[in-house]
Amino acid sequence: MNVLNLLFTKDGLICQIAKNKSILEEKSYFVTEETPENLIEDKLDEILLKQRFEEIHVISALNHFTLMPEGFSEHEAGFELIAFNAPADREKEELMLSVNKRFGVQFYYTFPKNLYKKIKELAVPVHFNFSGEKFLNSINNKNSKEIHINLYHNQCEFFAIDNKKVILYNNLDVNSEVDFLYFVMFTLSKIGFGINETNFYAYGETTENETFISELQKFVKNMRIVFDNVPNKNFILN
């Protein structure tokens, strides 16, 4: 069975074609000052027209989201809740929901309507999810204060967990070591996590972001790289 995996980040698209759990092809496209304005949409068109897929899995790492306790049912308030973190446009964005029963939380997030329609129009089974929910589901949390950082290209998502309870989640741009370290240290001070009592775990594009990791290791005592994305093998912590 041919399966298409798609990861949408703030400035990129990573696609992976798999068959019977073997990766046949993987490509990444990132927006720069030199690339066409509609690069991501154009590349998605090329991918969807390339061949027939029996199933599609879509992961959104776009930072239009909000985190709520599991069971919150006022779904019509989703856009208003997201608007506290980022501007949300009802005309251009589709409201989505991902639930993580393991930690008892749920994510409202939005996905661009134009991309959503292109994918749904193929009339094949499509599974949408938010990167934060998928990342959280992969975490092996112990009874301690922990910081889990999943690194992408110029972006990271970040969980603070204490005694198997999610204290904080964020998804932000990472363009410099200074910004990255400031965010981590500021967050620790706000939530009352002592730097020496907190265990840090890094995942994702750790090789690409090696300088971020090395700078963080200068300040934190307990740091471990759990997972490094390997091309043509792993896809968003599968």
Secondary structure, DSSP 4 states (H G I P E B T S, - for coil): -EEEEEEEETTEEEEEEEETTEEEEEEEEE--TTS-TTHHHHHHHHHHHHS--SEEEEEE--S-EEEEETT---GGGHHHHHTTTS---TTTEEEEEEEETTTTEEEEEEEEHHHHHHHHTT-S-EEEEEHHHHHHHH----SSEEEEEEEETTEEEEEEEETTEEEEEEEEE---HHHHHHHHHHHHHHHT--TTT-EEEEEESTTTTHHHHHHHHTT-SEEEE-----TTT-SS--
